[in-house]
Amino acid sequence: MSALIWLHEDALRAAHPVFAEPHERAVFIWDDAYMAAMDYGLKRRVFLYESLLELPVEIYAGDTIETLEALARAAQASCLISPHTPNPRLNHIMEALSETLRVQRIADDAFVDLPPQEGLRRFFKYWNKAKKLAFTRDGGA
């Protein structure tokens, strides 16, 4: 079985457990429509790009679903491996891809044990909630 790793912005680190899974290659899809829908500005996009340059990942531009399906067909991959994410838009993409591919989500250790909350789309809002826990001894409440 051939597998393809789809790396997304919620897991931009080389030590993420997703890279321990057997795979043919890892890809990131630069999807302008998705980034616009997420309201990513220039600074966020530059951060993403610079982070990707440090990772063992190939960058492709286009619609995420169409591009991943085409890459999987070309690689004869039957499985798409992706980091777990709480992001509803990314989860929707994974659900759509699961109609044509087996999608395997790989969890990571949480930075902090923060209960799911609405309105934490921007890092600053997330950090204001998380920093109180981030510097405790065990990252818990």
C-alpha positions in Angstrom: 0.0 0.0 0.0 1.4 3.4 -1.0 0.6 6.4 1.2 0.9 10.1 0.7 1.3 12.5 3.6 -0.8 15.7 3.4 0.8 18.3 5.8 -1.4 21.2 6.7 -0.7 24.4 8.7 -1.7 22.8 12.0 1.3 20.6 12.1 4.3 22.4 10.7 7.2 20.7 12.5 9.6 18.0 11.4 9.1 16.0 14.6 5.4 15.6 14.2 4.4 11.9 14.5 2.9 11.9 11.0 6.4 11.7 9.5 7.0 8.4 11.4 4.3 6.8 9.3 5.5 4.8 6.2 4.9 7.1 3.1 6.1 7.8 -0.4 6.2 11.5 0.0 4.8 14.5 2.0 3.0 17.4 0.3 1.6 20.7 1.3 -1.1 22.3 -0.9 -0.9 26.0 -1.3 -4.6 26.8 -1.8 -5.2 30.5 -2.2 -9.0 30.1 -2.0 -8.7 28.2 1.3 -6.3 30.8 2.7 -8.6 33.6 1.7 -11.6 31.8 3.3 -9.5 31.5 6.5 -8.6 35.2 6.3 -4.9 34.6 6.2 -3.0 37.8 5.5 0.4 38.3 4.0 2.3 37.8 7.3 0.6 34.5 8.0 1.3 33.3 4.5 5.0 34.2 4.7 5.2 32.4 8.0 3.6 29.3 6.5 6.0 29.4 3.5 9.1 30.0 5.6 8.1 27.1 7.9 7.5 24.8 4.9 11.0 25.5 3.6 12.4 23.9 6.7 10.4 20.7 6.3 10.7 17.5 4.1 7.6 18.4 2.1 6.8 19.3 -1.5 4.7 22.4 -2.1 1.9 22.3 -4.7 -0.4 25.1 -5.7 -4.1 24.6 -6.4 -7.4 23.4 -5.0 -6.6 21.1 -2.0 -9.0 18.3 -2.9 -8.4 18.3 -6.6 -4.6 18.5 -6.1 -4.4 15.8 -3.5 -6.6 13.4 -5.5 -4.4 14.0 -8.6 -1.2 13.4 -6.6 -2.6 10.2 -5.0 -3.6 8.9 -8.4 -0.2 9.7 -9.9 1.6 8.0 -7.0 -1.0 5.1 -7.0 -1.5 5.9 -3.3 -4.5 4.4 -1.7 -4.0 6.1 1.6 -3.7 9.7 2.7 -2.0 10.3 6.0 -2.6 13.7 7.7 -2.1 15.3 11.1 -5.2 15.4 13.3 -6.7 18.9 13.5 -9.5 20.7 15.3 -9.9 23.0 12.2 -13.5 22.4 10.8 -12.5 23.4 7.3 -9.6 21.0 7.2 -11.8 18.3 8.6 -14.4 19.0 5.9 -11.6 18.5 3.3 -10.6 15.2 4.9 -14.2 14.0 4.8 -14.5 14.9 1.1 -11.2 13.1 0.4 -12.4 10.0 2.3 -14.8 9.3 -0.5 -11.9 8.4 -2.8 -9.1 7.6 -0.4 -8.5 6.0 2.9 -7.7 9.0 5.2 -5.7 8.3 8.3 -5.4 11.1 10.9 -2.3 11.1 13.2 -2.7 12.8 16.5 0.1 14.7 18.2 0.7 15.5 21.9 -1.2 18.7 22.8 0.9 21.8 23.6 -1.5 22.5 26.4 -4.7 20.8 27.7 -7.1 23.5 26.5 -10.8 22.6 26.2 -12.3 23.3 22.7 -13.6 26.8 22.4 -15.1 29.0 19.7 -13.4 32.2 18.6 -9.8 31.0 18.8 -9.1 31.2 15.1 -6.4 33.8 15.5 -3.2 32.8 17.3 -3.3 35.8 19.7 -6.7 34.7 21.1 -5.5 31.2 21.4 -2.3 32.2 23.1 -4.1 34.4 25.6 -6.0 31.3 26.7 -3.1 28.9 26.4 -0.2 30.8 28.0 -1.7 30.5 31.5 -1.3 26.7 31.1 1.8 26.6 28.9 4.2 27.5 31.6 2.8 25.3 34.3 4.9 22.3 35.2 2.8 19.7 33.3 0.7 21.9 30.9 -2.5 21.0 32.7 -4.9 23.1 34.7 
